[in-house]
Amino acid sequence: MTITPNSCIQIKSTKISRTLTIPYQICFRLDAQLLEQISQLQAHQVKLALSGTNLANLRHYALLNLSPQQQSPFAQSCLSFATEYSESVNQESIGLFRSVINLEGKISQQIAQELALNPSLLREISQAHYWLVAEILAQLPLTSKAWYSWLLASGFAIATMIINILIWYLISGNYLPKLIICLSIFFLLTSVARTLFTRQLKSWIIYHLLQGIFAKSIMRRRLGLNFLSFLL
């Protein structure tokens, strides 16, 4: 398998039950070859193409640690990025660089002593580390499914129109009372739809992404994130 900057991204997790693991750190496992690849990507201003699996796992990790609804004792209210480096394939990688970003955007750094004593490697590791962090942070926000939202809004508008037409012809009386009733029903249905199908459903999905049915496997995680993106 070809090693690429995308495949060097790993998420360290803690298993808290038979079916649930909690991610606690994003780890970059680098070597000389990967450092050179990243340097070339930076020189040509090429973006990092995250795989679907990586993106789903990274979004789940960010949601777990930064969501105001977090209830897990393992949640950290920050994002942790660590870089490990090995000089050869057979050598065990060691942690050299670590960044922690909190909710306010404050960044704290930790640098291993052996890396601080090697300015050339420090420059290469730090540049690769910051580039990977920046590329990940740029892709973490969910993309709104605008055409799905438009389709849902159109369906709601058609259903409301049909209901109002039926009420208009079924209720006897003057035009003004009918108009008031139809407008009242429209605003009532809009309010119910916004509260029930958007806010409540969004909260339900976030809860289950954190520790419910969507948190138990990568396929369910992707499904939950797609639902959440649909509601944005």
C-alpha positions in Angstrom: 0.0 0.0 0.0 1.3 3.4 -0.9 1.8 5.7 2.1 0.4 9.2 1.6 -0.2 12.2 3.9 -3.9 11.1 4.0 -3.0 7.6 5.2 -0.6 8.8 7.9 -3.5 10.3 9.8 -4.6 8.2 12.7 -7.0 8.8 15.6 -6.1 7.4 19.0 -9.0 6.1 21.0 -10.0 4.8 24.4 -12.4 1.8 24.6 -15.0 2.5 27.3 -17.3 -0.3 26.5 -17.6 -3.4 24.4 -19.1 -1.4 21.5 -18.0 2.2 22.1 -14.6 3.8 21.8 -13.8 7.5 22.5 -11.2 9.3 20.3 -8.9 11.5 22.3 -6.1 12.5 19.9 -5.3 13.0 16.2 -1.9 11.5 15.4 0.3 12.0 12.3 2.8 9.2 11.7 5.5 10.6 9.5 8.9 9.5 8.0 11.4 11.1 5.7 9.4 10.1 2.6 6.2 11.6 3.9 8.0 14.8 4.9 9.2 15.1 1.3 5.7 14.4 -0.1 4.2 17.1 2.2 6.9 19.5 1.2 6.0 19.0 -2.5 2.3 19.4 -1.8 3.0 22.7 0.0 5.3 23.9 -2.8 2.6 23.3 -5.4 -0.3 24.5 -3.1 -2.1 21.2 -3.4 -4.9 20.6 -0.9 -5.0 17.4 1.3 -7.8 15.1 0.0 -9.1 13.4 3.2 -10.7 10.0 2.7 -14.3 9.5 3.6 -13.4 7.4 6.6 -10.8 9.9 7.9 -13.2 12.8 7.4 -16.0 11.0 9.3 -13.7 10.0 12.1 -12.2 13.5 12.4 -15.6 15.1 12.5 -16.8 12.7 15.1 -13.7 13.5 17.2 -14.2 17.2 16.9 -18.0 16.9 17.6 -17.3 14.8 20.7 -14.8 17.2 22.2 -16.2 20.6 21.1 -20.0 20.0 21.2 -21.9 22.0 23.9 -23.9 18.7 24.4 -20.9 16.7 25.4 -21.6 14.4 28.3 -18.7 12.0 28.2 -16.1 12.0 31.0 -13.5 11.6 28.2 -14.4 14.8 26.4 -11.6 17.3 26.6 -13.0 20.6 25.3 -10.1 20.9 22.9 -8.5 19.3 19.9 -5.2 17.5 20.3 -2.8 16.9 17.3 0.4 14.9 17.8 3.2 14.1 15.3 5.3 10.9 15.6 8.4 10.4 13.5 10.5 7.4 12.5 13.7 7.6 10.4 13.0 4.2 8.7 10.2 1.8 8.2 11.6 -0.7 10.7 12.2 1.9 13.4 9.5 2.6 16.0 8.0 6.1 15.7 8.4 8.5 18.6 6.3 11.5 19.6 8.1 14.7 18.8 5.5 17.5 18.4 2.1 18.2 19.9 -0.5 21.0 19.5 -3.6 21.5 21.6 -6.3 23.9 20.4 -9.0 24.8 23.0 -12.5 26.3 22.5 -11.2 29.9 22.5 -8.7 29.1 19.7 -5.6 29.2 22.0 -2.8 26.9 20.9 -0.3 25.3 23.2 2.7 23.4 21.9 4.9 20.6 23.2 8.2 19.8 21.5 10.4 16.8 22.4 13.9 17.8 23.5 15.7 15.7 20.8 13.7 17.6 18.2 14.6 21.0 19.7 18.2 20.0 19.3 17.9 19.3 15.6 16.8 22.7 13.9 16.6 21.2 10.4 14.3 18.3 11.4 12.3 20.7 13.7 11.6 23.0 10.8 10.5 20.1 8.6 8.3 18.4 11.3 6.7 21.7 12.4 5.9 22.7 8.8 4.3 19.3 8.0 2.5 19.3 11.3 1.0 22.8 10.9 0.0 22.0 7.3 -1.8 18.8 8.2 -3.6 20.6 11.1 -4.6 23.5 8.8 -5.9 21.1 6.1 -7.9 19.1 8.6 -9.5 22.2 10.3 -10.5 23.6 6.9 -12.4 20.4 6.1 -14.0 19.7 9.5 -17.1 21.9 9.0 -20.1 20.1 7.6 -21.2 21.2 4.1 -24.9 22.1 3.9 -26.8 20.0 1.4 -28.5 23.1 -0.2 -30.4 21.2 -2.9 -31.7 18.7 -0.3 -32.9 21.6 1.9 -34.5 23.3 -1.2 -36.3 20.0 -2.0 -37.6 19.7 1.6 -38.7 23.3 1.7 -40.6 22.8 -1.7 -42.3 19.7 -0.4 -43.4 21.5 2.8 -44.7 24.5 0.7 -46.7 22.2 -1.5 -48.2 20.3 1.5 -49.1 23.6 3.2 -50.7 24.9 0.0 -52.8 21.8 -0.4 -54.0 22.0 3.3 -54.9 25.7 2.9 -56.8 25.1 -0.4 -58.8 22.3 1.3 -59.5 24.6 4.3 -60.5 27.5 2.0 -63.1 25.4 0.2 -64.3 23.4 3.2 -64.9 26.4 5.5 -67.8 28.7 4.7 -67.6 32.4 5.3 -66.1 35.6 4.1 -62.7 35.9 2.5 -61.1 37.8 5.4 -61.8 35.0 8.1 -60.7 32.4 5.6 -57.5 34.3 4.9 -56.7 34.7 8.6 -57.3 31.0 9.2 -55.0 30.0 6.3 -52.2 32.3 7.3 -52.5 31.2 10.9 -52.2 27.5 9.8 -49.2 28.4 7.6 -47.3 30.1 10.4 -48.2 27.3 12.9 -47.0 24.6 10.6 -43.8 26.5 9.9 -43.1 27.0 13.6 -43.8 23.3 14.3 -41.6 22.1 11.4 -38.7 24.4 12.5 -38.9 23.2 16.1 -39.7 19.6 15.6 -37.9 18.6 12.4 -34.9 20.9 12.6 -33.9 21.8 16.2 -35.1 18.6 17.9 -34.0 16.3 15.2 -30.6 18.0 15.0 -30.1 17.6 18.8 -31.2 14.0 18.6 -28.6 13.3 15.8 -25.8 15.0 17.7 -26.6 13.1 20.9 -26.4 9.8 19.0 -23.2 10.8 17.2 -21.6 11.4 20.6 -22.7 8.2 22.4 -25.7 6.6 20.7 -26.5 4.5 17.6 -24.4 6.6 15.2 -21.2 6.4 17.3 -20.9 2.6 17.2 -19.4 2.1 13.7 -17.9 4.1 10.8 -20.8 3.4 8.5 -23.3 4.7 11.1 -21.1 7.7 11.8 -21.2 8.6 8.2 -24.9 8.2 8.1 -25.4 10.4 11.1 -23.1 13.1 9.8 -25.0 13.1 6.4 -28.3 13.5 8.3 -26.8 16.4 10.3 -25.4 18.0 7.1 -28.9 17.7 5.5 -30.4 19.8 8.4 -27.8 22.6 8.2 
